[in-house]
Amino acid sequence: MKSSNKAAALKVVEQKVEVAKPPSKYQAKQADSKKDERGLIGDLYEKILKDLGEDPSREGLLRTPYRAEKALRFLTSGYTQDLEELVNDALFTAENDDMVVVKDIEYYSLCEHHMLPFFGRVHVAYLPDKKIIGLSKIPRIVDVFARRLQVQERITQQIADTLMEVLEPRGVAVVSEAQHFCMMMRGVEKQCSTTITSAMLGEFRRNKASKDEFLALIRSSLR
């Protein structure tokens, strides 16, 4: 075989070997990113990255718009949840009329002013009037309102109003305490400040003894 023919044959073999090589991890990630179902939010995140001076095509940011969209949709999933469906058949008849307290319910939300996180705990109490609710439903109600663009004052009131409407109890009390990244990371930059809000309805507003009992029960949990 002539040397020119040998060289041509070797070149063909090299090309076949190159095609047969498994893709690198980086190439695999590129291929995976094409499979990600990214919507308009992901496209906008890519534009934001560019406006910040970043390169969305570099390895570390390759799937960031997709991940960011997925995370934001989860953090705001409260908009698509149905409270009636959530409560479902979790209401029960009961003769108990003593206070029911669920405390230290952790929650995470996004401030509607800067879209930065705030997080903390909620303490909830109600005075039953022939109806009680499955205990796991109270944290779920908290999450419905926390997973939206929010302010702490509104979350506190929404939880109280919802339980009042669903249970028709003699009273509902809600205390929320949280730390806000819009105060910690920017602006006044105060890392140790805590915000406390409350909503007292029914007997908790009219009857000081009921209110004091609730506050005494959660005092050890308050920061």
LINZILIN-V849710 format. One record per backbone hydrogen bond with DSSP energy under -0.5 kcal/mol. NH is the residue of the N-H (numbers start at 1). CO is the residue of the C=O. If there is no record, write none. Layout:
nh=NH co=CO
nh=NH co=CO
This chain:
nh=6 co=2
nh=7 co=3
nh=8 co=4
nh=9 co=5
nh=10 co=6
nh=11 co=7
nh=12 co=8
nh=13 co=9
nh=14 co=10
nh=15 co=11
nh=16 co=12
nh=17 co=13
nh=18 co=14
nh=19 co=15
nh=20 co=16
nh=21 co=17
nh=28 co=24
nh=29 co=25
nh=30 co=26
nh=31 co=27
nh=32 co=28
nh=33 co=29
nh=34 co=30
nh=35 co=31
nh=35 co=32
nh=36 co=32
nh=38 co=36
nh=43 co=39
nh=44 co=40
nh=45 co=41
nh=46 co=42
nh=47 co=43
nh=48 co=44
nh=49 co=45
nh=50 co=46
nh=51 co=47
nh=52 co=48
nh=53 co=50
nh=54 co=49
nh=56 co=54
nh=58 co=55
nh=61 co=58
nh=62 co=58
nh=62 co=59
nh=64 co=61
nh=65 co=61
nh=67 co=63
nh=68 co=64
nh=69 co=65
nh=70 co=66
nh=71 co=67
nh=72 co=68
nh=73 co=69
nh=74 co=70
nh=75 co=71
nh=76 co=72
nh=77 co=74
nh=78 co=147
nh=79 co=76
nh=79 co=147
nh=80 co=77
nh=81 co=78
nh=83 co=81
nh=86 co=82
nh=87 co=83
nh=88 co=84
nh=90 co=87
nh=92 co=132
nh=94 co=130
nh=100 co=126
nh=102 co=124
nh=105 co=122
nh=106 co=104
nh=107 co=120
nh=109 co=118
nh=110 co=146
nh=110 co=148
nh=111 co=116
nh=112 co=150
nh=115 co=111
nh=118 co=109
nh=119 co=179
nh=120 co=107
nh=121 co=177
nh=122 co=105
nh=123 co=175
nh=124 co=102
nh=125 co=173
nh=126 co=100
nh=127 co=171
nh=128 co=98
nh=128 co=126
nh=129 co=131
nh=132 co=92
nh=134 co=90
nh=137 co=134
nh=138 co=134
nh=138 co=135
nh=139 co=135
nh=140 co=136
nh=141 co=137
nh=142 co=138
nh=143 co=139
nh=144 co=140
nh=145 co=141
nh=146 co=142
nh=147 co=143
nh=148 co=146
nh=150 co=110
nh=150 co=148
nh=155 co=151
nh=156 co=152
nh=157 co=153
nh=158 co=154
nh=159 co=155
nh=160 co=156
nh=161 co=157
nh=162 co=158
nh=163 co=159
nh=164 co=160
nh=165 co=161
nh=166 co=162
nh=167 co=163
nh=168 co=164
nh=170 co=127
nh=171 co=127
nh=172 co=201
nh=173 co=125
nh=174 co=199
nh=175 co=123
nh=176 co=197
nh=177 co=121
nh=178 co=195
nh=179 co=119
nh=181 co=117
nh=181 co=179
nh=183 co=180
nh=184 co=180
nh=185 co=181
nh=186 co=181
nh=189 co=186
nh=190 co=183
nh=191 co=189
nh=193 co=190
nh=195 co=178
nh=197 co=176
nh=199 co=174
nh=201 co=172
nh=203 co=170
nh=204 co=201
nh=205 co=202
nh=206 co=202
nh=207 co=203
nh=208 co=206
nh=211 co=207
nh=212 co=208
nh=213 co=209
nh=214 co=210
nh=215 co=211
nh=216 co=212
nh=217 co=213
nh=218 co=214
nh=219 co=215
nh=221 co=218
nh=222 co=218
nh=222 co=219
